[in-house]
């Protein structure tokens, strides 16, 4: 039994019937693992008579709306309600991230908490506080939440892993392993997935919603972004930019560019790919995908971001996409020269 998982499980049980809620914080630009793991935890806490809410900085992305539990427990963070949120707070639980700075505006609420807990499998790039259950070798935060749930079941003698919980966790694992094809997939991942399938998870519907389902707007945006992609360093670096004008012309949603970095990485000979996306508030959000020997997380950390060795990201302010494009090319050249 993992001692860190045990400590967090015991800490959560202290809030059963306590009146105060466990506030759950996934990372900004929430993905399938962050939202799936957070939703699973929220369902389990409800079963244990523990109030909880998931605080996110943006609306749930279209591609993740099929996670029904997320709609029940999620609150779109409103800064004007900060004091009200804090009055209800018993403890703050970060899932799939470990730093308030990775939670967007909702991070201010996490930072105020007297009791902070973390369940994360990322390589941290900054300061983090509270009690931390960190396992970089785990394929997904959902795999780690499953470990906590097993302990909660043992401690309470209650069946907590039902079909809804299992499906949320399966969404997370499928999302972060790319349908069990990424290098972070281990034998432990498959054992966890088998347990979740036995509990009722629907791997087929999840896979369709996460990876296959699309629409005309997304196809138009993807087509233009891929057509504009550039290759550098003898084809080892692939990059493209998604502008607000492109998003408007395609009538696409803000998250329609998700997946483009993986598309570019799959080009033969590419070692690392970058997608730069302009946001409505003037920021540039960057997604990185890579193969050995390029460390995406280490690169992102230099820009204040983070993630996995093979998938990471960061956000930049006060810089145009063109300026950042050139800076990334130069910086990648330094990384490749050391490889």
Number of C-alpha atoms within 10 A of each C-alpha: 9 11 9 16 24 19 16 20 20 14 14 21 17 11 19 16 12 12 13 17 23 24 25 24 33 33 24 20 18 20 21 25 27 29 31 30 31 33 31 27 27 26 24 22 23 13 14 19 14 21 23 26 23 25 26 25 21 16 14 20 16 12 17 19 13 14 20 12 19 23 15 13 17 21 17 13 20 14 14 8 9 14 11 10 17 17 10 15 23 21 22 23 28 27 28 29 27 31 21 24 20 23 23 17 18 25 22 14 21 26 17 15 17 11 17 21 24 25 26 26 24 23 19 20 19 14 9 17 13 16 16 19 23 21 17 16 12 19 28 29 29 36 24 24 23 23 17 25 22 17 20 24 16 12 13 11 9 11 13 22 21 16 16 22 25 27 27 30 34 33 29 28 29 26 23 24 18 17 16 17 11 15 12 18 20 16 8 13 19 14 12 21 22 14 16 24 16 13 16 17 23 18 16 8 13 23 17 11 17 20 14 10 10 13 10 11 17 20 15 17 24 23 12 16 19 19 10 12 16 14 15 13 13 8 14 19 23 26 24 23 24 24 18 16 10 18 24 13 12 18 15 20 14 17 15 22 21 16 14 24 24 19 14 26 22 16 16 9 12 20 21 29 28 27 28 27 24 23 15 10 7 14 17 23 19 22 23 28 29 26 18 11 14 19 20 26 25 20 22 23 18 12 14 16 22 24 25 23 24 20 22 24 23 21 17 18 11 9 12 13 22 11 9 17 17 10 12 15 16 11 12 18 15 11 13 15 7 9 8
